[in-house]
Amino acid sequence: MGSVKLTQSDRLSVLACITGLAMLAIFFVLAWLGAPNPDWLPMVITSIAGFELYMAVDAARRRRAEGGR
């Protein structure tokens, strides 16, 4: 079985995805427990999601420019 070679950009995207999912889980746990959410938490989650959308569109654009699917 071959190993997957990730670029620096791919590793950054994976790290951002894991961080965003962890922050989202914290948000919902705090909401479920009825604890107050910090004002900055939804903004951080949204900015990570925006970064991930940008990375996905950029990766698709690069694949298309290289002639891949």
C-alpha positions as CSV (number, residue, x, y, z in Angstrom):
1,M,0.0,0.0,0.0
2,G,1.4,3.4,-1.0
3,S,1.8,6.3,1.4
4,V,0.0,9.6,0.8
5,K,2.3,12.5,0.2
6,L,0.8,15.8,1.6
7,T,2.1,19.2,0.6
8,Q,2.6,21.9,3.2
9,S,-0.7,23.5,2.1
10,D,-2.5,20.2,2.5
11,R,-1.1,19.7,6.0
12,L,-2.1,23.3,6.9
13,S,-5.6,22.6,5.6
14,V,-5.9,19.4,7.7
15,L,-4.7,21.2,10.8
16,A,-7.3,24.0,10.2
17,C,-10.0,21.4,9.7
18,I,-9.2,19.6,13.0
19,T,-9.0,22.9,14.9
20,G,-12.3,24.1,13.4
21,L,-14.1,20.9,14.4
22,A,-12.7,21.0,17.9
23,M,-13.8,24.6,18.3
24,L,-17.2,23.7,17.0
25,A,-17.5,20.9,19.4
26,I,-16.6,23.2,22.3
27,F,-19.2,25.7,21.1
28,F,-22.0,23.0,21.1
29,V,-20.9,21.5,24.4
30,L,-21.0,25.0,26.0
31,A,-24.5,25.6,24.5
32,W,-25.8,22.2,25.6
33,L,-24.5,22.8,29.2
34,G,-26.1,26.3,29.2
35,A,-22.7,27.9,29.8
36,P,-22.1,31.3,28.3
37,N,-20.2,31.3,25.1
38,P,-17.3,33.7,24.7
39,D,-18.1,36.4,22.0
40,W,-15.0,35.5,20.1
41,L,-15.7,31.8,19.7
42,P,-18.3,32.0,16.8
43,M,-16.0,34.5,15.0
44,V,-13.0,32.2,15.2
45,I,-15.1,29.2,14.0
46,T,-16.3,31.3,11.1
47,S,-12.9,32.5,10.1
48,I,-11.5,29.0,10.1
49,A,-14.4,27.9,7.9
50,G,-13.7,30.7,5.5
51,F,-10.1,29.7,5.4
52,E,-11.1,26.1,4.6
53,L,-13.4,27.3,1.8
54,Y,-10.6,29.4,0.3
55,M,-8.2,26.4,0.5
56,A,-10.7,24.1,-1.2
57,V,-11.4,26.5,-4.0
58,D,-7.7,27.2,-4.5
59,A,-6.9,23.5,-4.6
60,A,-9.6,22.9,-7.2
61,R,-8.3,25.9,-9.3
62,R,-4.8,24.5,-9.1
63,R,-5.9,21.0,-10.2
64,R,-7.8,22.5,-13.1
65,A,-4.8,24.6,-14.2
66,E,-2.5,21.6,-14.1
67,G,-4.9,19.7,-16.3
68,G,-6.2,17.3,-13.6
69,R,-9.7,16.7,-12.7
